[in-house]
Amino acid sequence: MANPYRQIFAVKGTLGFTLAGLVSRLPLSMMGIGIITMLAQSRGSYGLAGGVAAAFTLASALLAPQVSRLVDRFGQSRILPLATVLSILGTSALLASTHWRAPDWTLFVFAILAGCTPSMSAMTRARWTELYRGRPALKTAFSLESVFDEICFIVGPPIAVGLSVGLFPEAGPLAAAVFLAVGVTAFVLQKGTEPPVILAETMAPGSVLRYPALRVLIVALAGMGVIVGTIDVVSVAFAEAEGRPAAASLVLSLYALGSCIAGLAFGAVRLGLPLPKLFLIGAGMTAASTLPLLFVGGIGSLATMMFVSGVFFAPTMIVALSIGEIAVPPSKLTEGLTWLTTGLGVGVAAGAAVSGAVVARFGVQAGFTIALAAGALIVGAAFWGFRRLGRIEGDGAMARTSEVASRTPVQN
């Protein structure tokens, strides 16, 4: 049997933009924890560090879809360098303000500017979509991208923390800026796989948020993000309560490992079920996997349950992004995919904040109820939007037909 992952790289240029995309998305997983580590060391305040990191995260969530909208309008090679330069300028100013102890308000301003980071996971998925739209290979490519996302969030934070602690406080965010500059430069230089720009007069009007199916997916992915954020915080708190704080890294690694394995396996198989039904099943299994967390009795059982929970995360995410690809017109593809990952990111931040407050007031075990509530949100969104999701294939086909004639090469 042919290896589906080898087949998707048969097209010239696919390996190059995939590797460049992998490098350029590392900064997103490095900046938040890098800012916290940097300011905790240099200013001695976790409150200030957390506030500045939150400003960066919120800015990224709000600005990334706007950057992607411009990419859909003008092309990757025009917009990505501009957004990257703004982000690097903001990061550089943030590091300088930290080093020379500028007023605290400057840290927030420059963190917001640094948040102008483009969503490189959406950019790479847009290229895969252009190559394999409507073919089974696209699911395989999206599966691989989801695994890369997991790898970045496994590898990125330790790199940022290690550099800031081992070298100097600003080293972690500085490395993130270097990765972004190198990765985006390599990415935009590969013009052979860049999606063509659609003529402005034939682009679908308005924001992608007007499409009901996309709103359903954003809500569901926000719920999945809440689960991830809750698991991050509560796992650390649980391990500390057990007197084994170092075990938290193992628990979280098993969660990511389960997700990676499932993502790779899911991308290699061909399932005959419609995407909306697959999403409904995935939402149900993701929610069900949170129930055993209420009965965790020790580190061993927690690690096992985390691995199982991770198994259902990646396939559900892959199906959601696959639906998102056909839920919006091609002229809005990058913006649509970015809103989905933004929903996930906002959910992670919200889950971490809420579960942290719950753990502080009611204890570790109560923190798992946040994951349970998020699971209910995912299932509710999936059921509520099932009919809307079921209509997207026809709507998406009509949108693609109406826009295909308007495609023109990117003008540089």
C-alpha positions in Angstrom: 0.0 0.0 0.0 1.4 3.4 -1.0 2.3 5.8 1.7 -0.2 8.7 1.5 2.3 11.1 3.2 4.9 10.4 0.6 2.4 10.9 -2.2 1.4 14.5 -1.0 5.1 15.5 -1.4 5.2 14.3 -5.0 4.4 17.9 -6.2 7.5 20.1 -6.6 7.9 22.7 -3.8 5.7 21.0 -1.2 8.6 19.9 1.0 10.1 23.3 0.9 7.1 25.3 1.9 6.2 22.7 4.6 9.6 23.0 6.3 9.5 26.8 6.0 6.0 26.9 7.5 7.2 24.6 10.4 10.0 27.0 11.3 7.9 30.1 10.9 5.1 28.9 13.2 7.5 28.0 16.1 7.4 31.7 17.4 3.7 31.5 18.3 4.4 28.7 20.8 7.6 30.5 22.1 6.5 34.1 22.5 4.0 33.8 25.3 6.1 31.7 27.6 9.2 33.6 26.5 7.7 36.9 27.5 6.7 35.5 30.9 10.2 34.0 31.5 11.9 37.2 30.4 9.9 39.6 32.5 9.8 37.3 35.5 13.6 37.3 35.5 14.2 41.0 34.6 11.4 42.7 36.5 10.6 40.1 39.2 6.9 40.3 38.7 4.8 37.4 37.4 1.7 39.7 37.4 3.4 42.1 34.9 4.8 39.2 32.9 1.4 37.5 32.7 -0.3 40.8 31.7 2.2 41.5 28.9 2.0 37.9 27.6 -1.8 38.2 27.6 -1.6 41.4 25.6 0.5 39.6 23.0 -1.8 36.6 22.9 -5.0 38.8 22.6 -3.4 41.0 19.9 -2.3 37.9 17.9 -5.9 36.5 18.1 -7.4 39.8 16.8 -4.8 40.8 14.3 -4.1 37.4 12.6 -7.5 37.2 10.8 -7.0 40.8 9.6 -3.5 39.9 8.2 -5.1 36.8 6.5 -7.8 38.9 5.0 -5.2 41.1 3.4 -3.3 37.9 2.2 -6.5 36.7 0.5 -6.8 40.1 -1.2 -3.2 40.8 -2.2 -1.3 37.5 -1.9 1.1 35.9 0.5 4.3 37.3 -1.0 3.0 40.9 -0.6 1.5 40.8 2.9 3.5 38.3 4.9 6.8 40.3 4.7 5.0 43.4 5.9 3.3 41.7 8.8 6.5 40.0 9.8 8.5 43.2 9.8 5.9 44.9 12.0 6.0 41.9 14.4 9.8 41.8 14.6 9.9 45.6 15.2 7.4 45.2 18.0 9.4 42.3 19.5 12.7 44.2 19.2 11.2 47.2 20.9 9.8 45.0 23.6 13.2 43.4 24.2 14.9 46.9 24.3 12.3 48.2 26.7 12.9 45.2 29.0 16.6 45.5 28.8 16.8 49.2 29.5 13.9 49.1 32.0 11.5 51.4 30.2 8.1 52.2 31.8 5.8 49.3 32.1 3.2 50.7 29.7 5.7 50.5 26.9 5.9 46.7 27.3 2.2 46.4 26.6 2.3 48.7 23.6 5.2 46.8 22.0 3.7 43.4 22.9 0.6 44.4 21.0 2.7 45.4 17.9 4.6 42.1 18.2 1.2 40.3 18.0 1.0 41.2 14.3 2.4 37.7 13.6 0.8 36.1 10.6 -0.9 32.7 11.1 1.6 30.5 9.2 -0.4 27.4 9.9 -3.2 28.9 7.8 -0.8 30.0 5.1 0.6 26.4 4.7 -2.9 24.9 4.7 -3.9 27.4 2.0 -1.1 26.1 -0.2 -2.1 22.5 0.4 -5.7 23.4 -0.4 -4.7 25.0 -3.7 -2.9 21.8 -4.6 -5.3 19.2 -3.5 -8.8 20.9 -3.2 -11.5 18.3 -3.3 -9.1 15.3 -3.2 -8.4 12.8 -0.3 -4.8 14.0 -0.3 -6.0 17.2 1.3 -7.1 15.4 4.5 -3.7 13.8 4.7 -2.0 17.2 4.3 -4.2 18.7 7.0 -3.4 15.8 9.3 0.3 16.4 8.8 -0.1 20.1 9.6 -2.0 19.3 12.8 0.8 17.1 13.9 3.3 19.9 13.1 1.2 22.2 15.2 1.5 19.8 18.1 5.2 19.4 17.6 5.7 23.2 17.7 3.9 23.5 21.1 5.9 20.6 22.4 9.3 21.9 21.2 8.8 25.7 21.3 8.2 26.5 25.0 11.2 24.5 26.2 13.5 26.3 23.7 12.2 29.7 24.8 12.5 29.0 28.5 15.9 27.3 28.2 17.4 30.2 26.2 16.0 32.9 28.5 17.2 31.0 31.7 20.5 29.7 30.3 21.7 32.8 28.3 20.0 36.1 29.1 16.3 37.0 29.8 15.6 38.3 26.3 17.1 35.3 24.5 13.8 33.3 24.2 11.7 36.1 22.5 14.8 37.0 20.4 15.1 33.5 19.1 11.4 33.5 18.3 11.9 36.7 16.2 14.8 35.0 14.3 12.7 31.9 13.6 9.9 34.1 12.3 12.2 36.1 10.0 14.0 33.1 8.6 10.8 31.0 8.2 8.7 33.6 6.5 11.5 34.6 4.2 12.0 31.1 3.1 8.3 30.6 2.7 7.5 33.6 0.5 10.5 33.0 -1.7 8.8 29.7 -2.8 6.4 31.3 -5.3 5.6 28.2 -7.3 3.1 26.9 -4.7 1.6 30.3 -3.7 -2.1 30.4 -4.2 -3.1 32.9 -6.9 -5.0 36.1 -6.0 -8.7 36.3 -7.0 -9.7 39.4 -8.7 -11.1 42.0 -6.2 -14.4 42.6 -8.1 -15.2 38.9 -8.1 -14.3 38.2 -4.4 -17.1 37.2 -2.1 -18.3 40.3 -0.2 -18.2 40.8 3.6 -16.5 39.0 6.4 -16.2 35.2 6.6 -18.0 35.5 10.0 -21.3 35.8 8.1 -21.1 32.1 7.1 -23.1 30.1 9.7 -21.0 27.0 9.3 -17.8 28.8 10.1 -19.4 30.3 13.3 -20.3 26.8 14.4 -16.8 25.6 13.9 -15.3 28.6 15.7 -17.5 28.0 18.8 -16.6 24.3 18.8 -12.9 24.9 18.4 -13.0 27.5 21.2 -14.4 24.7 23.4 -11.6 22.4 22.3 -9.1 25.2 23.2 -10.7 25.5 26.7 -10.0 21.8 27.2 -6.4 22.2 26.2 -5.9 25.3 28.4 -7.6 23.5 31.3 -5.5 20.4 30.9 -2.3 22.5 30.9 -3.1 24.3 34.2 -4.8 21.5 36.1 -2.1 18.9 35.2 0.6 21.1 36.7 -1.5 21.8 39.8 -2.4 18.1 40.1 1.3 17.0 39.9 2.3 19.6 42.5 -0.5 18.4 44.8 0.8 14.9 44.5 4.3 16.1 45.4 5.7 15.3 41.9 5.7 18.6 40.0 8.2 17.3 37.4 5.6 14.6 36.3 3.4 17.4 34.8 5.7 17.5 31.8 5.3 13.8 31.2 1.5 14.0 31.5 1.3 16.9 29.0 3.8 15.1 26.7 1.5 12.0 26.6 -1.5 14.2 25.7 0.5 15.7 22.8 1.8 12.2 21.8 -1.7 10.7 21.7 -2.8 13.6 19.5 0.2 13.2 17.1 -0.3 9.5 16.7 -4.0 9.8 16.1 -3.4 12.7 13.7 -1.0 10.7 11.6 -3.2 7.6 11.6 -6.3 9.6 10.7 -4.5 11.1 7.7 -3.5 7.8 6.4 -7.0 6.1 6.3 -9.9 6.7 3.9 -13.2 7.0 5.6 -16.5 7.0 3.7 -18.5 9.1 6.2 -19.5 12.7 5.4 -17.5 15.4 7.1 -20.4 16.7 9.2 -21.1 13.2 10.6 -17.3 12.7 11.3 -17.3 16.0 13.2 -20.3 15.0 15.2 -18.6 11.8 16.2 -15.4 13.5 17.0 -17.1 16.1 19.1 -18.9 13.4 21.0 -15.7 11.4 21.7 -13.7 14.5 22.6 -16.4 15.4 25.2 -16.7 11.8 26.5 -12.9 11.7 27.0 -13.2 14.5 29.6 -15.5 12.5 31.9 -12.9 10.1 33.3 -10.8 13.2 34.4 -13.3 13.6 37.3 -12.2 10.3 38.8 -8.4 10.7 38.5 -6.7 9.0 41.4 -3.0 9.6 40.8 -0.3 10.5 38.3 -0.5 7.2 36.5 -4.2 7.3 35.9 -4.0 11.0 34.9 -1.3 10.2 32.3 -3.3 7.4 30.8 -6.5 9.5 30.6 -4.5 12.4 29.0 -3.1 10.1 26.3 -6.7 8.8 25.5 -8.0 12.4 25.4 -5.2 13.4 23.0 -6.2 10.6 20.7 -9.5 12.2 19.9 -8.3 15.8 19.7 -6.3 15.8 16.5 -8.8 13.9 14.3 -11.6 16.3 15.5 -9.4 19.3 14.7 -8.5 17.9 11.3 -12.2 17.4 10.4 -13.1 20.9 11.6 -10.4 22.5 9.4 -11.5 20.3 6.4 -15.0 21.5 6.8 -13.7 25.1 7.1 -12.0 24.7 3.8 -15.3 24.2 2.0 -17.4 26.4 4.3 -16.1 29.6 2.8 -15.4 30.8 -0.7 -11.9 30.3 -2.0 -11.3 34.0 -1.9 -11.8 33.9 1.8 -9.9 30.7 2.6 -6.9 32.0 4.5 -9.1 34.3 6.6 -11.5 31.5 7.4 -8.8 29.1 8.4 -7.2 31.8 10.6 -10.5 32.4 12.4 -10.7 28.7 13.3 -7.2 28.7 14.8 -8.0 32.0 16.5 -11.0 30.4 18.1 -8.8 27.6 19.3 -6.2 30.0 20.7 -8.8 32.1 22.5 -10.2 29.0 24.0 -6.8 27.9 25.3 -6.3 31.3 27.0 -9.8 31.3 28.5 -9.4 27.7 29.7 -6.2 28.5 31.4 -7.5 31.6 33.1 -10.8 30.1 34.3 -9.4 26.8 35.4 -6.6 28.5 37.3 -9.1 30.6 39.2 -11.3 27.5 39.9 -8.3 25.5 41.2 -7.2 28.4 43.4 -10.6 28.6 45.0 -12.1 25.1 45.0 -9.1 22.8 44.6 -7.4 20.8 41.8 -10.2 18.2 41.2 -12.7 21.0 40.6 -10.5 22.3 37.8 -11.4 19.3 35.6 -15.1 20.4 35.6 -14.0 23.2 33.3 -12.9 20.6 30.7 -16.2 18.8 31.2 -18.2 22.0 30.6 -16.1 22.7 27.4 -16.9 19.2 26.2 -20.6 19.9 26.6 -20.1 23.2 24.6 -18.4 21.2 21.7 -21.2 18.7 21.5 -23.8 21.4 21.7 -22.2 23.3 18.9 -21.9 20.2 16.8 -25.5 19.2 17.2 -26.8 22.7 16.8 -24.8 23.2 13.6 -25.2 19.7 12.1 -27.7 20.8 9.4 -25.7 23.9 8.6 -22.5 21.8 8.3 -24.4 19.3 6.1 -25.3 22.0 3.6 -21.7 23.3 3.1 -20.6 21.0 0.4 -23.2 22.3 -2.1 -22.6 25.9 -1.0 -18.9 25.5 -1.2 -19.1 23.9 -4.7 -21.1 26.8 -5.9 -18.7 29.3 -4.5 -15.7 27.6 -6.0 -17.4 27.5 -9.4 -18.2 31.2 -9.3 -14.7 32.2 -8.5 -12.6 29.7 -10.5 -12.8 31.9 -13.6 -11.5 34.9 -11.8 -8.2 33.4 -10.7 -5.1 35.2 -11.9 -1.4 34.8 -11.1 0.0 36.8 -8.2 1.5 40.1 -9.3 4.8 40.9 -7.5 
